[in-house]
Amino acid sequence: VQLVESGGGLVQPGGSLRLSCVASGFTFSIYHMSWYRQAPGKERELVAGISSGGGLTNYADSVKGRFTIFRDNTKNTMYLQMNSLKPEDTAVYYCKREGDTDYWGQGTQVTVSS
């Protein structure tokens, strides 16, 4: 199992980024997937989750209306579209495979700063 995130970077407040998580080594389309983030000195927290088929999603209150999680099962890829970014969104973002055994990616840094 491998999960590889990309798309992080430095962005100004109010800007946008799209994160990607490419999965391999398992049948991506049957697993619920999630995005988590961890800011310095804080615990890792759930940002958003998506069902195996993509029809059900859930979001942390702090990102509702600004972030969108979606997936393309034909490309074994999950995405997180992040709009109206705030400095408090600064964190390392991780994708996670949920289920019988949890798997994590290595993370991608998102920094929101002017």
C-alpha positions in Angstrom: 0.0 0.0 0.0 1.3 3.4 -0.9 -0.3 6.9 -0.6 1.6 9.8 -2.1 0.4 13.4 -1.4 1.3 16.4 -3.5 0.2 19.9 -4.2 1.2 21.6 -1.0 3.2 24.9 -0.9 3.2 28.5 0.2 0.1 30.6 -0.5 -1.2 33.9 0.6 -4.3 34.3 2.7 -7.3 34.0 0.6 -5.6 31.9 -2.0 -6.3 28.4 -3.2 -4.4 25.0 -3.4 -5.4 21.6 -4.6 -3.9 18.6 -2.9 -3.7 15.2 -4.5 -3.3 11.7 -3.0 -2.3 9.0 -5.4 -3.0 5.5 -4.1 -1.4 2.2 -5.2 -1.2 -1.3 -3.9 -4.8 -1.8 -3.1 -8.3 -1.6 -4.6 -8.8 2.2 -4.1 -12.4 2.2 -5.1 -13.6 0.1 -2.2 -12.1 2.2 0.6 -13.3 5.3 2.5 -10.5 7.9 2.4 -9.8 10.9 4.5 -7.6 14.0 4.7 -6.1 14.9 8.0 -3.8 17.7 9.0 -1.3 18.4 11.8 -0.1 21.9 12.7 3.0 22.5 14.8 2.4 21.7 18.5 -1.1 20.3 17.8 -2.7 17.0 17.4 -3.5 15.5 14.0 -7.1 16.3 13.1 -9.6 15.2 10.5 -10.2 17.7 7.8 -12.6 15.8 5.4 -13.6 12.3 4.5 -15.2 10.7 1.5 -17.0 7.4 0.9 -15.7 4.7 -1.5 -17.9 5.8 -4.3 -17.5 9.5 -3.6 -21.2 10.1 -2.9 -20.8 10.9 0.8 -18.5 13.5 2.3 -17.9 15.0 5.7 -15.9 18.0 6.8 -14.5 19.6 9.9 -16.5 22.7 10.9 -13.4 24.8 10.4 -13.2 24.1 6.7 -16.9 23.7 5.7 -17.7 25.9 2.7 -14.0 26.4 1.9 -12.6 23.0 1.2 -14.0 20.3 -1.1 -13.0 16.6 -1.0 -13.5 14.5 -4.1 -12.0 11.5 -5.8 -11.5 9.9 -9.2 -11.5 6.1 -8.8 -10.4 5.7 -12.4 -7.2 7.4 -11.5 -6.8 6.0 -8.0 -6.6 9.6 -6.8 -8.2 11.6 -4.0 -8.2 15.4 -4.0 -8.7 18.3 -1.6 -9.6 21.6 -3.1 -8.8 24.3 -0.6 -10.2 27.8 -1.2 -10.2 31.0 0.9 -7.1 29.7 2.8 -6.4 31.2 6.2 -3.1 31.3 8.2 -4.7 28.8 10.6 -4.9 26.2 7.8 -1.1 26.0 7.9 -0.2 22.4 8.6 1.1 19.2 7.1 -1.7 17.5 5.3 -2.0 13.7 5.2 -4.2 11.3 3.3 -5.4 8.2 5.0 -7.0 5.0 4.0 -9.7 4.1 6.4 -10.8 0.6 7.3 -9.4 -2.7 8.5 -5.9 -1.4 8.5 -5.1 2.3 8.4 -2.5 3.6 6.0 -1.1 7.1 5.9 0.8 9.1 3.3 4.0 10.9 4.1 2.3 14.3 4.1 2.5 17.6 2.2 3.2 21.0 3.8 0.7 23.8 3.3 1.8 27.2 4.5 -0.6 30.1 4.4 1.2 33.4 5.0 1.6 36.8 3.5 
